[in-house]
């Protein structure tokens, strides 16, 4: 009798939590269910949400792939936050000249290379460049670097601005999610052969140094002194980020004398955009070197008055 009652209630209130169903059952069938906990246990049993019964029914959990992309080329340059088409051509030229002078083996584009202005959730000017034209400009830029540096390995780590593509589609046309073109990573992989496109959730490993864009930790925290200090507090290991458009560094020793270092690199975009004409941004990029034991060197460069410092 009790089993038939609970099945009927589960069918009738299939969208309701087990506790809510249990309360209704106790109210309407006090002769069968003497307490809410008794009724709730019965609901959970028939829903398959208790003990081994539930574990046998659950599918594999959905998890984010956080297997790091390993970069081994040395020397290398990390450049980020170009925000094409709101980039700074002179600063980019300085970075590319340094790439050639170093004989760099890799260029790590650490997020927000493309602005994706028209996919922003903020109020947009419809007269600004279309997404299609932005994408064409970014791809032409990267393909041009490949042509000028044919032996260079290019890594394109997607940032929060590239993520706008997926966020926009999920919000406006969720029915399309699942097709290849709705993935930002797939979008760039199809147009940039030979470039390693790294998903916006995936970190990069350069020996003992971890490279992220910086948006991966999300918001909700104030800025303690500078972005590098913030990354140090969150990562608890040596880390380099972009995202904040500021050059900064923080270093602390561990109890055994090892050094944990954190860096944030400058940007290569317009320093005074319309939406933030006054800010703490600075132009720059980082030069990296790596030895066979995973030890690394970081030279965090500034561009001041269009001179490399």
C-alpha positions as CSV (number, residue, x, y, z in Angstrom):
1,X,0.0,0.0,0.0
2,X,2.7,2.5,1.0
3,X,4.7,1.7,-2.1
4,X,1.8,2.5,-4.4
5,X,1.1,5.8,-2.5
6,X,4.7,7.0,-2.8
7,X,5.0,6.1,-6.5
8,X,1.8,8.1,-7.2
9,X,3.2,11.1,-5.4
10,X,6.6,10.9,-7.2
11,X,4.8,10.8,-10.5
12,X,2.5,13.7,-9.6
13,X,5.2,15.9,-8.2
14,X,8.1,14.7,-10.3
15,X,9.8,18.1,-10.4
16,X,9.6,18.6,-6.6
17,X,12.3,17.9,-4.1
18,X,11.9,14.7,-2.0
19,X,11.4,16.7,1.2
20,X,8.5,18.6,-0.3
21,X,6.8,15.4,-1.5
22,X,7.4,13.9,2.0
23,X,5.6,16.8,3.7
24,X,2.6,16.4,1.4
25,X,2.4,12.6,2.1
26,X,2.5,13.1,5.8
27,X,-0.2,15.7,5.7
28,X,-2.5,13.7,3.4
29,X,-1.7,10.1,4.7
30,X,-0.9,10.4,8.4
31,X,-2.2,6.9,9.0
32,X,0.7,5.5,6.8
33,X,3.5,8.1,7.2
34,X,4.0,9.1,10.9
35,X,7.0,11.5,10.3
36,X,8.5,13.5,7.5
37,X,11.8,11.6,7.7
38,X,9.9,8.3,7.3
39,X,8.1,9.6,4.3
40,X,11.3,11.2,2.8
41,X,13.2,7.9,3.2
42,X,10.5,6.2,1.2
43,X,10.5,8.8,-1.5
44,X,14.3,8.6,-1.8
45,X,14.2,4.8,-2.0
46,X,11.7,4.8,-4.9
47,X,13.5,7.6,-6.6
48,X,16.7,5.5,-6.4
49,X,18.5,8.2,-4.4
50,X,19.8,6.2,-1.4
51,X,22.8,4.1,-0.8
52,X,24.1,1.6,-3.3
53,X,20.9,1.9,-5.3
54,X,21.6,5.5,-6.2
55,X,25.3,4.9,-7.0
56,X,24.4,2.1,-9.4
57,X,22.0,4.5,-11.3
58,X,24.3,7.6,-11.5
59,X,26.2,8.2,-14.7
60,X,29.8,9.2,-14.8
61,X,30.2,12.7,-13.4
62,X,30.8,15.6,-15.8
63,X,34.2,17.1,-15.1
64,X,36.3,19.9,-16.6
65,X,39.4,18.8,-18.4
66,X,42.2,20.4,-16.4
67,X,45.0,18.4,-17.9
68,X,47.7,21.0,-18.4
69,X,49.0,21.8,-21.9
70,X,52.8,21.2,-21.7
71,X,55.1,23.7,-23.4
72,X,58.8,22.8,-23.6
73,X,60.2,25.2,-26.2
74,X,62.9,27.6,-25.0
75,X,63.2,30.5,-25.3
76,X,59.6,31.7,-25.5
77,X,57.5,34.8,-25.3
78,X,54.2,35.2,-23.5
79,X,52.0,38.0,-25.0
80,X,48.4,38.6,-24.1
81,X,45.5,41.0,-24.1
82,X,45.8,42.3,-27.6
83,X,42.0,42.8,-27.8
84,X,42.1,42.9,-31.6
85,X,40.8,45.2,-33.1
86,X,41.5,47.5,-30.1
87,X,45.2,46.6,-30.2
88,X,48.4,48.7,-30.1
89,X,50.3,48.1,-33.4
90,X,53.5,49.7,-32.2
91,X,53.6,47.6,-29.0
92,X,53.0,44.5,-31.0
93,X,55.8,45.3,-33.4
94,X,58.2,45.7,-30.4
95,X,57.1,42.2,-29.2
96,X,57.6,40.7,-32.6
97,X,61.0,42.3,-33.1
98,X,62.1,40.8,-29.7
99,X,60.7,37.5,-30.8
100,X,63.0,37.5,-33.8
101,X,66.0,38.9,-31.8
102,X,65.7,36.2,-29.2
103,X,65.4,33.4,-31.7
104,X,62.3,32.4,-29.8
105,X,61.1,28.8,-30.3
106,X,57.5,29.5,-29.1
107,X,55.0,32.3,-28.8
108,X,52.4,31.8,-26.1
109,X,49.3,34.0,-26.8
110,X,47.9,34.0,-23.3
111,X,44.3,35.0,-23.9
112,X,42.1,37.9,-25.0
113,X,43.8,38.1,-28.4
114,X,40.4,38.7,-29.9
115,X,38.1,41.2,-28.2
116,X,34.8,39.7,-29.4
117,X,33.2,43.1,-28.8
118,X,29.8,42.2,-30.4
119,X,29.5,39.1,-28.2
120,X,29.9,41.2,-25.0
121,X,27.1,41.2,-22.5
122,X,27.7,44.9,-22.0
123,X,25.9,47.6,-24.1
124,X,27.4,47.5,-27.5
125,X,27.8,50.0,-30.4
126,X,26.3,48.2,-33.5
127,X,28.6,50.3,-35.7
128,X,31.7,48.6,-34.3
129,X,33.4,45.8,-36.2
130,X,31.4,42.6,-36.7
131,X,32.4,39.3,-35.1
132,X,33.2,37.9,-38.6
133,X,35.5,40.7,-39.4
134,X,37.2,40.5,-36.0
135,X,37.8,36.8,-36.4
136,X,39.2,37.3,-39.9
137,X,41.6,40.0,-38.5
138,X,42.8,37.8,-35.7
139,X,43.4,34.8,-37.9
140,X,45.2,36.9,-40.5
141,X,47.5,38.2,-37.8
142,X,48.4,34.8,-36.4
143,X,48.8,33.3,-39.9
144,X,51.1,36.2,-40.7
145,X,53.3,35.4,-37.7
146,X,53.4,31.7,-38.9
147,X,54.6,32.9,-42.4
148,X,57.3,35.2,-40.9
149,X,58.4,32.6,-38.4
150,X,57.9,29.2,-40.0
151,X,59.8,27.3,-37.3
152,X,57.9,29.0,-34.4
153,X,55.4,27.0,-32.3
154,X,52.4,29.1,-31.5
155,X,50.1,28.4,-28.6
156,X,46.8,30.2,-28.4
157,X,45.4,30.0,-24.8
158,X,41.8,31.2,-24.9
159,X,40.8,33.9,-22.4
160,X,37.5,35.3,-21.0
161,X,37.0,37.4,-24.2
162,X,37.2,34.4,-26.5
163,X,34.8,32.6,-24.1
164,X,32.2,35.3,-25.0
165,X,31.5,33.3,-28.1
166,X,30.2,30.3,-26.1
167,X,28.5,32.5,-23.5
168,X,26.6,34.4,-26.2
169,X,25.4,31.3,-28.0
170,X,24.3,29.6,-24.8
171,X,22.3,32.6,-23.7
172,X,20.7,33.4,-27.1
173,X,20.4,30.2,-29.0
174,X,20.9,27.3,-26.5
175,X,19.4,24.9,-29.0
176,X,22.6,25.1,-31.0
177,X,25.0,24.2,-28.2
178,X,26.8,20.9,-29.1
179,X,27.6,21.8,-32.7
180,X,31.3,22.2,-33.4
181,X,31.0,25.9,-34.3
182,X,29.6,26.7,-30.8
183,X,33.0,25.7,-29.3
184,X,35.5,28.6,-29.2
185,X,38.4,26.1,-29.2
186,X,37.0,24.4,-32.3
187,X,36.3,27.8,-34.0
188,X,40.0,28.7,-33.8
189,X,41.4,25.2,-34.5
190,X,39.6,25.1,-37.8
191,X,41.0,28.4,-38.9
192,X,44.5,28.2,-37.5
193,X,46.2,25.0,-38.7
194,X,49.5,24.3,-36.9
195,X,48.5,26.4,-33.9
196,X,47.9,24.7,-30.6
197,X,44.6,26.1,-29.3
198,X,44.3,25.7,-25.5
199,X,40.8,25.8,-24.0
200,X,39.9,28.7,-21.6
201,X,39.7,26.3,-18.7
202,X,43.0,24.6,-19.3
203,X,46.3,25.7,-17.7
204,X,49.7,25.6,-19.4
205,X,52.8,24.1,-17.9
206,X,56.3,25.5,-18.6
207,X,58.5,23.3,-16.4
208,X,57.7,24.2,-12.8
209,X,55.8,27.3,-13.9
210,X,52.1,27.3,-14.5
211,X,50.7,29.8,-17.0
212,X,47.0,30.8,-17.0
213,X,45.1,33.7,-18.4
214,X,43.9,34.9,-15.0
215,X,40.1,34.7,-15.3
216,X,40.1,31.0,-14.4
217,X,39.8,31.8,-10.7
218,X,36.7,33.9,-11.2
219,X,35.8,37.1,-9.4
220,X,34.8,37.8,-5.8
221,X,38.2,38.8,-4.5
222,X,39.6,42.2,-4.0
223,X,43.0,43.2,-5.4
224,X,45.7,42.7,-2.6
225,X,48.4,45.1,-3.7
226,X,48.8,43.8,-7.3
227,X,47.6,41.0,-9.6
228,X,50.8,38.9,-9.0
229,X,50.1,38.9,-5.2
230,X,46.5,37.8,-5.9
231,X,47.7,34.9,-8.1
232,X,50.2,33.9,-5.4
233,X,47.5,33.7,-2.8
234,X,45.2,31.7,-5.0
235,X,47.7,29.3,-6.8
236,X,50.2,28.7,-4.0
237,X,52.8,27.9,-6.6
238,X,54.9,29.7,-9.2
239,X,52.4,31.1,-11.7
240,X,52.3,33.7,-14.5
241,X,49.0,35.3,-15.7
242,X,47.7,38.1,-17.9
243,X,44.1,39.4,-17.8
244,X,44.8,42.4,-15.5
245,X,46.7,44.4,-18.1
246,X,49.3,45.2,-15.4
247,X,53.0,44.2,-15.0
248,X,53.6,43.0,-11.4
249,X,55.7,40.5,-9.5
250,X,55.4,38.8,-6.1
251,X,57.9,36.4,-4.5
252,X,58.0,34.6,-1.1
253,X,60.2,31.8,0.2
254,X,58.8,28.5,1.6
255,X,59.8,27.1,5.0
256,X,62.5,25.0,3.3
257,X,63.9,27.9,1.3
258,X,62.3,27.3,-2.0
259,X,61.0,30.3,-3.9
260,X,57.4,30.7,-5.1
261,X,57.1,33.5,-7.6
262,X,54.1,35.0,-9.4
263,X,54.0,37.4,-12.3
264,X,51.3,39.3,-14.2
265,X,52.2,40.6,-17.6
266,X,51.2,43.8,-19.3
267,X,48.9,44.1,-22.3
268,X,49.3,44.9,-26.0
269,X,46.1,46.9,-26.5
270,X,45.0,50.5,-26.4
271,X,45.6,51.8,-22.9
272,X,42.8,54.3,-22.9
273,X,39.6,52.6,-24.3
274,X,36.3,54.4,-24.2
275,X,34.9,52.2,-21.5
276,X,37.9,52.7,-19.2
277,X,39.9,55.8,-20.1
278,X,41.6,56.0,-16.7
279,X,43.1,52.8,-15.4
280,X,46.3,51.1,-14.1
281,X,47.2,49.3,-17.3
282,X,50.6,49.0,-18.8
283,X,52.1,47.6,-22.0
284,X,54.4,44.6,-21.9
285,X,55.0,40.9,-22.3
286,X,57.3,38.2,-20.8
287,X,60.3,36.4,-22.0
288,X,60.8,32.8,-20.8
289,X,63.6,30.3,-20.7
290,X,63.6,26.6,-19.5
291,X,66.2,24.0,-18.6
292,X,66.0,20.2,-18.8
293,X,65.2,20.0,-15.0
294,X,62.1,22.2,-15.4
295,X,63.7,25.3,-13.9
296,X,62.6,28.5,-15.6
297,X,63.5,32.1,-16.0
298,X,61.0,34.9,-16.4
299,X,61.9,38.4,-17.7
300,X,58.8,40.5,-17.3
301,X,59.2,43.3,-19.8
302,X,57.6,46.7,-19.9
303,X,57.1,48.9,-22.9
304,X,57.3,52.6,-21.8
305,X,57.1,55.4,-24.4
306,X,57.4,52.6,-26.9
307,X,60.8,51.6,-25.7
308,X,61.4,48.1,-24.3
309,X,62.4,48.1,-20.6
